[in-house]
Amino acid sequence: MTQIIARREGALLIMVVHGDMVCSEAISAVLEHYTDDTVKDVIWDFIDGSNLKMTDNDFKALALAAKRTVDQGYRKGGRTVFVGNKVVEYGLLGMYGIIAETMGINITYNAFKTLDEAKRWLAETSS
């Protein structure tokens, strides 16, 4: 079972994943938390979780959910950062960013191996 814990730090939403992520739970978390008017940037933290059970179709469905929120006007100019310290997961997280970009989601994506690197990149690229 997956546990996704949402934590807020101002306009930053940190989604901490524990266990194997299930697409339906990830979509529910996106639809619940991305539609908060104060959320701009998001970090998905997979340090204690996994995305290895998700299929290509799961990643596409998750990207479609994110696209719906962006198309409704949420997270304008936002960035999404994925944190995963396992090589395979790190690659899958980067692949999701490519899927989302090809779907026309106007969000900047990046992936890092540590939460500190992710936060540093967000701070350095803030507008």
N, C-alpha and C positions, 0 to 999 in steps of 0.2 A: 504494500500500500504506500502511496505517495503522501507526503505531507509537504505542502507549500505554505511557507510562512511569509506573510507580507510585512515588511518593516519600512517605515517612512523616515527619511532624513530631509526635511524641507520638501523641495520639488523632486527629490530622488526617491524612487521606490526600489527597494531591494527585495527580490523574491528568492527566498532561500529554499532550495529543494532538498528534501530528505527522502531517500529511497528511490525506486525506479519511477521516473515520471510517466504518467499516463496522459495521453492526449486530451481526453475529456476534462481531466482535472486542470490541466494547463490552460485550456480554452476558458474554463469557468473562471480561473484566476485572472486571465487577461480581461475578460468582459467585466468582471467585478472591479478590478483595480485600475485598469487603464482609462476608465471613464470618469475618474476623479479629476476635476478641472485643475487641480493643483499639481498633478503628476506631469513631469516633463521627461525626465531621464529614468531609465530602468536598468538595474543590474539583475541578471538571473545568475544566482550562485549555485553551482553544481558541485561544490567541493565535497559535500556529504551526500550527494545524490547522483543520479545517473540519467542519461537520456538514451542509453544504448538500446532500449526496448522500443523506441519510437521508430516508425517506418517513414519512408519518404512521404507517403500520403499523410501521415500524422503531422510531419513538419509543414506540409502545404496547408493542412486544415488549420494549424496554429497560426500560420502566416495570414490566412484569410480572416481569422478572428481579429488579429492585430490590425489588418487593413481596414476592417469595418470601423474600428474605433478611431483610427487616423482619419478616415473619410468623413467621420462625423465631427471632426474638428478638434479632437483631443490630441495632446502631446505635440503640438506644433513646434517644429524645430528641435524635437527631442532626439535623444540617442539611446540605443540599447546596447548594453555590454553583456557578454556571456563570460562566465568564469568557470573554467573546468581544468583540472590538473591532470587528467588522463589523456594521453595522446589521441586516442580514437574519439573520445568525447569532444576534445578541443576541435578536431577536424569537423565533426558533425555540427558543432555550434557555429563554426565558420560557414558551413554549407547552408545552414538556416538563414544566415544573413544574406547570402546570395539569392536564395529562394525569395526572400522578402523583397529584396531590391528589384528582382525581375518582375515581381507582381506590382511594382509601382508604389510601394510603401515609402513615403517620404520621411524616412527615419535613417539616421546614420548608425551603422552596426560595426561592432568590433568584438574581438574575443581576446581574453587574457588568461593566464594561468593562475593569477592570484587576485584576490579582492583589492589589495593595495595598488596593484598595477592598474586595475580598472578605475578605481577612484582617482588615481593620479591623472590618467588619461582624460577623464571627465573634467577634472579641474583645469587641466591645461588647454582643453578645447572649448571651454565654456565661453559663451558670447556675451 
